[in-house]
Amino acid sequence: MTFYNNLLVSILINISALQFELIRSHSFPDFSSASSILFDNNKLYLVGDDASDILVLDKEYREIDRIKMFDYPGDRIPKSEKTDLEASVMMNINNETHLMAFGSASDVKRKVIITLPADGSKRPTIIDYSVFVRRLRERGIEQVNIEGATLIGDRLSLINRGNNSYRKNHLITTTKDFWKNQEECSIVVAEIVLPNNEELFKGASEIHFVPSEDLLLFTFTTEATSNPIDDGTIGDSYIGWIISPSNNPMNKLTTMVNLSDVHPDFKGQKIEGVCAEASEDDKLLLHLVADNDSGGTKIFKVVVKSK
C-alpha cells in the first residue's frame, strides 16, 4: 500500500497524524537564488532565477557538475537583464531527456523557455512563449508570474503566483508541448483554493506531482511585495498538497503545513522548489530549495511519514 493510501484518512482527520522531519540542510553561498529543483537519474538539478549555470548534485548534496545556461561574466545576472527562470521540468524530446526551464513571464525579457539536454551536451535553445502568456491574460490572469511547473501524464501544469495586491494563485493546465502551437493549444485556468483565507497572502512558489502517490505538492511563501517583479521581506514558507488531483476539480488543497513549525532552520527561508526522490515504507523523501534574495541557496532534505 502506498504512502498516499495509508495516510489518506489521517490527512483528512488530523494533521498531527503526520510527521515532517528535517534530515539535513546545506548552504551553497556560491550558487545564486535557486528557484527550482529536479530529481532525475539519481541527480539533483538546481535552477536559479539569476544564475548563469545549472547546479548538478548527487543525493548527498555533493557538486557533480555545472551546466552553462547563459554567457554572463558575473555571479548574478542583474534583475533588469535576467530571464528569471522560476520553474522547470524534465521532458523527453526526440528520445532525449531535456531540462526545460520557464521564465516567469513577468516582463518582456522573461517570456522565454530555455531547453537543453540534461547532460549538458548541447547549447541551450531559447523559445519565445509570449503568445501563450497573452492567452493567459485573456483567460483572466491579470498579472502573469509563472513560478512552478510539473508533468501530470501527458499534460503540463504551471502555477501562477499572486501577491499582496493581486491575491490569487492559479493552476494552469495545457499540453506538454504547448510551445509548438501556442495560438491553438488547450489552456485551462483555475484558481487554487487554500484551506483558509488568512489576511497574510500566501503566494504559490512551486508545484510537483508524485505519480506513485497520485499526490500534487505545492509550496507557498509569504513576502511583503505588491507586484510580480520586486522582492520583499521574507516571511514563512508552507507546503501543501492535493490528493488525487484528477478527482479534485475545485483545486482545493487538502491541507497546508508551516515549515517553520517543522524546524527552526526554515525560519526566514523562501522555499521556491520541491521535488520527490522516493516513496517507500510509508515515507516520502523530499528535497526543497530556498532563495534568500541575497545571492545564496539553501537545500533541505525532509522525510514525511506517519507518526
C-alpha positions as CSV (number, residue, x, y, z in Angstrom):
1,M,0.0,0.0,0.0
2,T,1.4,3.4,-0.9
3,F,2.1,6.4,1.3
4,Y,-0.9,8.2,0.0
5,N,-3.4,5.3,0.6
6,N,-2.0,4.7,4.1
7,L,-2.3,8.3,5.2
8,L,-5.5,9.5,3.4
9,V,-7.8,9.2,6.4
10,S,-5.2,10.7,8.8
11,I,-4.7,13.7,6.5
12,L,-8.4,14.4,6.3
13,I,-9.0,14.0,10.0
14,N,-5.9,15.4,11.8
15,I,-2.8,17.0,10.6
16,S,-1.0,15.9,13.8
17,A,-1.1,12.3,12.4
18,L,1.7,13.3,10.0
19,Q,5.3,14.0,10.9
20,F,7.6,16.2,8.9
21,E,11.3,15.6,9.8
22,L,14.2,17.7,8.6
23,I,17.1,15.3,7.9
24,R,19.7,17.8,6.8
25,S,20.2,21.2,5.2
26,H,23.1,22.6,3.3
27,S,24.0,26.0,2.0
28,F,25.5,26.9,-1.3
29,P,26.7,30.6,-1.0
30,D,28.3,30.5,-4.5
31,F,25.1,29.4,-6.3
32,S,22.7,32.2,-6.8
33,S,19.0,32.2,-6.0
34,A,17.7,28.6,-6.5
35,S,14.2,28.8,-7.8
36,S,13.6,25.2,-8.9
37,I,14.9,21.7,-8.1
38,L,14.5,18.4,-10.1
39,F,15.5,14.8,-9.3
40,D,16.4,12.6,-12.3
41,N,18.6,9.6,-12.7
42,N,20.0,9.9,-9.1
43,K,20.9,13.5,-9.6
44,L,19.5,16.8,-8.4
45,Y,19.4,19.8,-10.8
46,L,19.1,23.3,-9.3
47,V,18.0,26.2,-11.4
48,G,18.5,29.8,-10.2
49,D,16.4,32.7,-11.3
50,D,19.5,34.9,-11.8
51,A,22.2,32.2,-12.1
52,S,24.3,31.6,-15.3
53,D,24.6,27.8,-14.6
54,I,22.5,24.8,-13.6
55,L,24.0,23.2,-10.4
56,V,24.1,19.4,-10.5
57,L,24.4,17.5,-7.2
58,D,24.4,13.9,-6.1
59,K,21.9,12.7,-3.5
60,E,24.4,13.7,-0.7
61,Y,24.5,17.3,-2.0
62,R,28.0,17.0,-3.4
63,E,28.5,19.0,-6.5
64,I,28.9,16.9,-9.7
65,D,28.7,19.5,-12.5
66,R,27.6,22.9,-13.6
67,I,25.8,23.2,-16.9
68,K,26.2,26.6,-18.7
69,M,22.9,28.4,-19.4
70,F,24.0,31.9,-20.1
71,D,27.2,33.6,-21.1
72,Y,27.3,36.1,-18.3
73,P,30.6,37.0,-16.6
74,G,29.3,37.8,-13.1
75,D,27.9,35.6,-10.4
76,R,24.4,37.0,-10.6
77,I,22.6,38.3,-13.7
78,P,21.1,41.7,-12.8
79,K,17.4,41.9,-12.3
80,S,17.0,44.2,-15.3
81,E,18.6,41.6,-17.6
82,K,17.8,38.2,-16.1
83,T,15.4,35.7,-17.7
84,D,14.0,35.0,-14.2
85,L,13.8,31.2,-14.6
86,E,11.4,30.2,-11.9
87,A,10.1,26.7,-13.0
88,S,11.5,23.6,-14.6
89,V,10.6,20.1,-15.7
90,M,12.4,17.1,-17.2
91,M,10.9,16.2,-20.6
92,N,11.6,13.6,-23.3
93,I,12.3,15.5,-26.5
94,N,13.3,13.5,-29.6
95,N,14.1,10.5,-27.4
96,E,16.5,12.5,-25.2
97,T,15.9,13.8,-21.7
98,H,15.8,17.6,-21.7
99,L,15.7,20.1,-18.9
100,M,13.1,22.8,-19.7
101,A,13.2,26.0,-17.6
102,F,10.5,28.6,-17.8
103,G,10.9,32.4,-17.4
104,S,8.4,33.9,-15.1
105,A,6.9,36.0,-17.9
106,S,6.5,38.9,-15.5
107,D,8.1,41.2,-18.1
108,V,9.2,41.1,-21.8
109,K,12.6,39.5,-21.3
110,R,11.1,36.8,-19.1
111,K,8.6,35.4,-21.6
112,V,11.0,32.6,-22.7
113,I,11.6,28.9,-22.2
114,I,15.2,27.6,-22.1
115,T,15.7,23.9,-23.0
116,L,18.8,21.8,-23.2
117,P,19.8,18.1,-22.8
118,A,20.1,17.1,-19.2
119,D,23.7,16.0,-19.8
120,G,24.7,19.5,-21.0
121,S,25.9,18.1,-24.3
122,K,24.3,20.8,-26.4
123,R,23.9,24.6,-26.1
124,P,20.5,25.8,-24.8
125,T,17.6,26.5,-27.1
126,I,15.5,29.6,-26.4
127,I,11.8,29.5,-27.1
128,D,9.6,32.6,-27.0
129,Y,6.2,31.9,-25.3
130,S,4.7,35.4,-25.3
131,V,1.7,34.2,-27.4
132,F,0.9,31.7,-24.6
133,V,1.3,34.4,-22.0
134,R,-1.1,36.7,-23.9
135,R,-3.7,34.0,-23.9
136,L,-3.3,33.6,-20.1
137,R,-4.2,37.2,-19.7
138,E,-7.2,36.8,-22.0
139,R,-8.3,34.0,-19.7
140,G,-8.4,36.3,-16.7
141,I,-4.9,36.2,-15.1
142,E,-4.3,39.9,-14.7
143,Q,-0.6,39.6,-13.5
144,V,1.3,36.7,-15.1
145,N,4.1,35.4,-12.9
146,I,4.9,31.7,-13.6
147,E,6.6,30.1,-10.6
148,G,6.2,26.3,-10.9
149,A,5.8,23.5,-13.4
150,T,5.2,19.8,-13.4
151,L,4.1,17.0,-15.7
152,I,0.9,15.0,-14.9
153,G,0.7,12.3,-17.5
154,D,0.7,13.9,-20.9
155,R,-0.3,17.3,-19.6
156,L,1.8,20.2,-18.3
157,S,0.7,22.1,-15.2
158,L,2.0,25.5,-14.3
159,I,1.3,27.7,-11.3
160,N,0.9,31.5,-11.4
161,R,1.8,33.3,-8.2
162,G,-0.2,36.2,-6.9
163,N,0.9,38.9,-4.5
164,N,-0.4,41.2,-1.8
165,S,-2.2,43.4,-4.4
166,Y,-3.3,40.5,-6.6
167,R,-4.4,37.9,-4.1
168,K,-4.9,34.9,-6.5
169,N,-2.8,31.9,-7.3
170,H,-3.7,30.0,-10.4
171,L,-3.2,26.5,-11.7
172,I,-2.8,26.3,-15.5
173,T,-3.1,23.1,-17.4
174,T,-2.0,22.7,-21.1
175,T,-0.4,20.2,-23.5
176,K,3.1,19.3,-22.6
177,D,4.4,20.6,-26.0
178,F,2.2,23.7,-26.0
179,W,5.0,25.9,-27.3
180,K,4.7,24.3,-30.7
181,N,1.2,25.7,-31.2
182,Q,0.7,28.5,-28.8
183,E,-2.2,30.0,-30.5
184,E,-4.3,26.8,-30.6
185,C,-3.1,24.7,-27.7
186,S,-5.7,23.9,-25.0
187,I,-5.5,26.1,-21.8
188,V,-7.4,25.5,-18.6
189,V,-7.1,28.1,-15.8
190,A,-8.4,27.7,-12.3
191,E,-7.8,29.5,-9.0
192,I,-6.0,27.4,-6.3
193,V,-8.2,27.3,-3.2
194,L,-6.2,27.4,0.1
195,P,-7.5,25.7,3.3
196,N,-8.1,29.0,4.9
197,N,-8.2,32.6,3.8
198,E,-6.0,34.5,6.2
199,E,-5.1,38.1,6.0
200,L,-1.4,37.3,5.1
201,F,-1.4,36.2,1.5
202,K,0.5,33.0,0.6
203,G,1.9,33.1,-2.9
204,A,2.5,29.8,-4.7
205,S,6.2,29.2,-5.4
206,E,6.3,25.6,-6.8
207,I,4.3,22.6,-7.9
208,H,5.4,19.0,-8.1
209,F,3.5,15.8,-9.0
210,V,4.4,12.5,-7.4
211,P,3.0,9.8,-9.7
212,S,3.4,6.9,-7.4
213,E,1.3,8.6,-4.7
214,D,-1.1,10.5,-7.0
215,L,-0.1,13.5,-5.0
216,L,0.3,17.1,-6.2
217,L,2.6,19.1,-4.0
218,F,2.7,22.9,-3.7
219,T,5.0,25.3,-1.9
220,F,3.9,28.8,-0.8
221,T,5.7,31.7,0.7
222,T,4.7,35.0,2.3
223,E,6.6,38.1,1.2
224,A,6.0,41.8,1.5
225,T,5.6,42.6,-2.2
226,S,2.7,44.0,-4.1
227,N,3.8,43.2,-7.7
228,P,5.2,40.2,-9.6
229,I,8.7,41.7,-10.0
230,D,10.0,43.2,-6.8
231,D,11.2,41.2,-3.8
232,G,10.1,42.0,-0.3
233,T,10.7,41.0,3.3
234,I,10.5,37.2,3.6
235,G,8.0,35.6,6.0
236,D,7.1,31.9,6.4
237,S,7.1,29.2,3.8
238,Y,4.5,26.4,3.6
239,I,3.9,23.1,1.9
240,G,0.5,21.9,0.9
241,W,-1.0,19.2,-1.4
242,I,-3.9,17.9,-3.3
243,I,-4.7,14.2,-3.1
244,S,-5.7,12.6,-6.4
245,P,-5.7,15.9,-8.4
246,S,-7.7,14.5,-11.3
247,N,-10.6,13.9,-8.8
248,N,-10.3,17.4,-7.3
249,P,-11.9,19.8,-9.9
250,M,-12.1,22.6,-7.3
251,N,-8.3,22.7,-6.9
252,K,-8.8,22.8,-3.1
253,L,-5.7,21.9,-1.1
254,T,-6.2,19.1,1.4
255,T,-4.0,20.7,4.0
256,M,-1.0,23.0,4.4
257,V,1.9,22.9,6.9
258,N,4.0,25.9,8.0
259,L,7.6,24.7,7.6
260,S,8.8,27.0,10.4
261,D,6.8,24.7,12.7
262,V,8.7,21.7,11.3
263,H,12.2,23.0,12.2
264,P,13.7,26.4,13.1
265,D,16.1,26.2,10.1
266,F,13.1,27.0,7.8
267,K,12.5,30.4,9.5
268,G,13.3,33.3,7.1
269,Q,13.7,30.9,4.2
270,K,11.8,31.5,1.0
271,I,11.1,28.0,-0.3
272,E,10.9,28.1,-4.1
273,G,11.3,24.5,-5.2
274,V,10.4,20.9,-4.1
275,C,10.9,17.5,-5.7
276,A,10.4,13.9,-4.5
277,E,13.2,11.4,-4.6
278,A,11.5,8.3,-3.4
279,S,8.4,6.9,-1.6
280,E,8.6,3.6,0.3
281,D,7.8,2.1,3.6
282,D,5.2,4.8,4.2
283,K,7.8,7.5,3.9
284,L,8.2,10.2,1.3
285,L,11.6,11.8,0.8
286,L,11.6,15.4,-0.4
287,H,14.2,17.9,-1.4
288,L,13.4,21.6,-1.0
289,V,15.4,24.7,-2.1
290,A,15.3,28.3,-0.8
291,D,16.3,31.6,-2.4
292,N,17.1,34.2,0.2
293,D,17.1,37.1,-2.3
294,S,20.8,37.9,-1.4
295,G,22.6,35.6,-3.8
296,G,22.7,32.3,-1.9
297,T,20.9,29.0,-2.0
298,K,19.9,26.5,0.8
299,I,18.7,23.0,0.2
300,F,16.8,20.8,2.7
301,K,16.1,17.1,2.9
302,V,12.8,16.2,4.5
303,V,11.1,13.0,5.3
304,V,7.3,12.8,5.6
305,K,5.9,9.9,7.5
306,S,3.1,8.7,9.7
307,K,3.6,9.0,13.5
